[in-house]
Amino acid sequence: MFDFLKRGAAPPERKASATGPAVGAAARWGGAGGRVAWTPRDTVSLTRTGFQGNPVGFRAVRVIAEAAAALPLVLQDCERRYEAHPVLDLIRRPNPAQGKAELFEALYGQLLLSGNGYLEAVGEGFPAELHVLRSDRMAVVPGPDGWPVGYDYTVGSRKHRFDMTTGAPVCHIRSFHPQDDHYGFSPMQAAATAVDVHNSASRWSKALLDNAARPSGAIVYKGPDGGTLAQDQYDRLVSEMEMHHQGARNAGRPMLLEGGLDWKPMGFSPSDMEFQKTKEAAAREIAIAFGVPPMLLGIPGDATYANYQEANRAFYRLTVVPLVTRVAAAVSHWLSGFEGGAVELRPDLDQVPALAAERDQQWRRVGEAAFLTQAEKRAILGLPRLAEEE
């Protein structure tokens, strides 16, 4: 099982963190086979229940991933902004099956669902293609100093090892995790309890609808001298109730009672109907965990036009832009290692409609600052130098 620890010669001695060996041992011998060990909820189960089986989680992930993938990116270094560059060409068409939006949407989706995103570089030298790898199939292989020396990608019974000692074929982007040194913590894990509550409330609502949206009532047996039904009589009564008086197709069907049976209708008290408020509260918790204002997901609340605009602006400012900035910086740093020059990818905030008002104010303040030169103003706004300034 641990054959990979025996392969190859011992790595040459080099300076490393004093806590590295302890970190590596914790990752190798921790629970869940290298996965996040502090919670029993694995990525596959959370994805199935929180994304595929929950409309709020599904919409939260989609709205963040789609908005982040649609953000325009610019490439620049300390001197200029590039209009043509190998990194830009690769980002625009990362592989034959995907464009920029599809690739980054998948990458952001993996980050939101598992806390980890993996990009694979294909080709000799500078990558010819980029591919997003499923995070639930990837496992970190830590070295003696605690840093990853490889990644194992497992599909069924087949396993492929990405060797990180001779290059960087994989870019691992992870969210902050306070209790794991190699894997990230996802919003879906933080929202797991709220997802369970929301799903349970939905199942309860479905069960109520199947039974005319209320408990139909109780059948009271008024036998002589307080007697009870015989076992065969009870079984027959239960069978008839299940076959002829439950479900939507039997709604309104009259019931024939005999032998001292009496029907007592029942209904919900106001406190019994509080499950709807519980469901809405769970939906809000899911939205909060992902950083999406609840009104953007259609969760009931104050949704006036002005508040919606503010919510949309806060969504981009507090959720989308930080996510894109962090991922773009990691990807550009990784690709710079292949290209040989230090370049930086970052979102072009001037082309984001939700932030137009803020950007207009910044441009106005900088433009009216008489103590700044034209070169300083362009630098503050992130614009490239003019030809006469070079």
N, C-alpha and C positions, 0 to 999 in steps of 0.2 A: 504493500500500500504506500510506503514511503520510499520507494526505490529512487525517486528523483533526488533524495538527499545524498545518495551514494554515488551518483553519476558525476564524472568529470573530476579533474584535479582540484585541489584546494585553491581558492582564489588568492592572488597575491595580497600581502599585507598593505593596508592603506588606512589613512585617517578616517575615522567614522565616529558617529555619535556614541557616547558611552552607554546610552540606553538602547542602542540598536539591537544587540543580541537578545535582550529581554523582550523587546517588541516582537522580534522574529519568532521567538519561542512561543509567545502568547498567541500569535497568529496561527502557528503550525498546530499547536495542541489545543486551541480553543474549540468550543462546540460548534455544531452545525456545519462541519466540514469546510471551515474557512469562511463561511458566510457570517453575516452579522449575528453574534452569539448572544446578545443581551436580551433578545426578544424571540419567542418561538414562532413569530409570524415570518414566513419566508416570502421571497419576492413573487414566486409563482402564485401562491395563494392570495396574496394581497392584490396582485394584478387581476386575478379572476374575480374576486369579490368587490374590490374597490374601483376598478376601471371597467371591466366587462360586465359586472353585475350591479353597478350603481350609477344612476344617471348624473348625480352631482359630481362624483369623482371623475367620471368620464368627461363631462363638460369642462371641469376645472383643468384637467390635463390638456384637453384639446385647445381650449382658449389660450392657455399660456404658450403651448408649443407652437401653435399656428401664428400667434402674434409675434413671438420671438423669432421664428423662422422667416417671417416676412420683413423683419427690420433690415434696412439697407446697411451694408458694411463697407467701410473704406479702409484702404491699406496705406500706411505711411511709415516713414522712419523719422529720424531727428531733423531731416532737411526738407523733405518734400512728400506730397501725396501722390500715389501712383495711379495712373489710369490704365496702364498695362503692366502686368507682372505675372510670372509663373504661378505665384500663390493665388492671384485673382483668377487666373484661367482654371486652376484646379478647383477652386471653390465654386465657380460658376457651373462647371460640369464635373462633379467629383467621380462619377462612374457612368457607364452607358445606360443604366437603369434609373438613375436619379439625377435631379438637378439640385441646386443649392437649397431650395425650400424643402424638398423631400428629405434630403440628408439631415439638415439641421432639425427638422421637425421630429425625425426619429431619434436623434441624439438628445434633444430636450425631453422627449417623452421618456426615454430610458432614465434620464436623470431624475425626473419627477416621480417615476414609479419605483425606482430602486435606489436612488441616491448615487448611482454610478453610471458613467457614460464611457464607452470605449470606441475609439476610431482606429481602424487598421489602414496602414499605408501599404499599397501594392506597387511593386516595381523596384528596379535597381536604381540607386542614386535618388534623385528627386522623385517623389511618388507620381505614378501615372494615374492612380485611382485611390479614392478613399471610400471606406465602407464602415457602416455602423454595426457593431457586434452586440448581440444580445447579452445583457448584463447577467441574466440568470444562468447563462452557460459559461461564464468566465470566472476563474479562480486565480487569485494572486499566489505566486510561488515566491515566498520571502527567502532572502539569502542569509548568510551567517551574521551580517551586520544589520539585519532588519529591513533593508531596502529590497524591493522586488527585483529578482533576477530573471523573472519570466512570468508568463500568464498561460494558464491551461484553458483551452476552449474545448468543451466537451459537448458532443452531440450524440446521444444514445450511448453506444459502446465505444465510439471513436473519440480520440483526444488528440488535439494539436497543441504543441508547445511553441509559444512565441518567446524567443530568447532575447532578453533585454540587455545582455552583457556585451553583445557585439553591435548594438545599434538600438534604435527605438522604433520598432515596427508598430507599436501600439501606443496610443495616447489615452491615458486613463484620467478622466475628469471626475472628481467626486465631491459630494457635498460634505459639509462639516459634520463629523460624528464625534461626540465627546467620549465614547467608550470603545472605539475601534480605530486602529491605526492604518488599516489598509482598505476599508470599505466606507462608503458614505451613508448618511442617514437621509431617508427620503421623506417628503411631506406625507406620502401615503402611509408610512409607518406611524407618524404622529397622529394621523386621522383614523387609525385602524379601529379604535373603539367607537368613534362617531359613525364610521361606515357600518359597523355591526348593528348599532342602534337603528340607523336609517333603514338598513335592509330588513331588520326584524319588524320594524313598523310597517314597511311595505308588504311583507308577507302577512302580517296581521290584517291589514286593510284588505288584501286579496281574499283572505279567509272569510272576512265579514261580508264581502260582496257575494261570495259563493253561497252565503247563507242569508240572503236578502238584507245584508248590511246591518243586521241586528240579531241578537240571540232570540230565536223564535218564541221560546217560552218553555214551560215545564209541563209534563204530563203527570198528574197526581192520581194515584190509585186509591180509591175509596172502597176498600174491601171490607167485608164483614168482620167486626171485632178487631179492626186494625191489622188484618192479615196482609201478607205480601204476595207478590206474584210468584208463581212457580218458575223454575229455571227455564223450562221450554216456552212459557208464556213471555218471559222477559226477552229471550233470544228472538222470538218471533216479532215482538214489538220493535226491538232495535233494528232488525233486518228491514221491516217495512218502513221505518223512518229513514234509513239510509237510502233505500231504493226509490221511494216515492215522494219524499218530502224534504230532500236536501238538494242544493244546487240551483243555479239560475233557471234551468229548464223546468223545475218543479215549483217555481215561485207562484203563489196564489192557489195551488191545488188544495181543494177541501180535504179535511181529515175526518175519517169515520172512526169514532171511539165507541167502545163497547165494554161491557163487563166491569163497570164501576170506575172507568178511566175518565178523568176530567182534565181539560186544557186550561192552563193559566198563562196568558200572554205576559211577556217580559220585555223590558227595554233597557237602554243604557241610561245611567245617571249622568249629569254633566261632568262629574269627575272621571267617569269612564271614557269620555270622549277627549281627554287631555292628550291622548296618544298623538293627535295631529300636531299639537304644539311641540311635543317631544320630537317628532319627526322633523319639524322645521328647525328646531334648535340643533339637532344633529347635522342637518344640512348646512347651517351656518358655521358649525365647527369645522366641517370638511372644507368649506370655502376659505375660512380663516387660515387653516393649516397650509393651504396652497398659496395664500396671499392674493386671493381673488375677492373683490368686494361682492357681497352676497347679491346685490341688486343686478350685477352683470350676469348672474346665473339664473335670474328669474325667481329668486327666493323672495317670498312676500316681505314687504317692508316699505319704507319711504323711498319712492322711485320717481321723484319729480325730475323734470328735464335738467334743471341746474344741478341737482345732486348726482344725476347720472353722469353729467360731464365731469364733475369733480371726482367721482368714483373711477371713471375711465382714465383720467389723468393720474390719479394715485396708483392705479393698477400698472400703468406703464412705468411710472417713476420708481415705485417701490418693489415691483416684481419683475417686469419684463426687462427693463434696461439693466439692472444689476446682473440678471442671469445671462443676458447676451454679452455683456462686458466681460464677465468672468470666463465664459466659454470661449469667446473670440480671442481673448488674451492667451488662454492655454493652447488653443489650436495654432495661433500664429507663432508662439514661442516654439512649439513642437516642429512646425514646418520650417522655421528659420534654421533649425539644426540640419535639415537636408539642403536648404538653399544656400546657406553660408553667410547670409546677411541678416542683420537684426531688423525685422519689420514687425509692425503691430497692426492687427485687425481690431477695429472698434466700430460700434454702431454709429451711423450718421444720424444724430438726433435732429438735425435740421429738416429731415424728410419724414418725421413722425408727426402726423396730423394732431394726435392727442396732446403733444407737447408744443404745438405751434405758438400758443400764447406765451409760454415761458421763454421760448427761444426768441420771440419778437422783443420781449422785454430786455433780454440779455444783449441782443444786437443793438437796441436803442441805447442802453447804458454805455456800451463800449463805444458806439459811434459818437456819442455826445461827450466822451471823455477827451477834452482838448489837450490834456497833458500827455496823452499817449501818441506815439508816432504811428504811421500807417502799418509799419512792420510789426509793431507791438500789438496793435489791434488785430491784425490777421493771425498772429500767434495765439492770442487769447481765444479767438474763435475757432482755432484749429484749422485754419486755411493755409495752403502752401504759399511759399514765397513768390513774389512777383519776379519776373525775369530781370528787371533792372536792379533788384535788391541783391542778386546773387553776385 
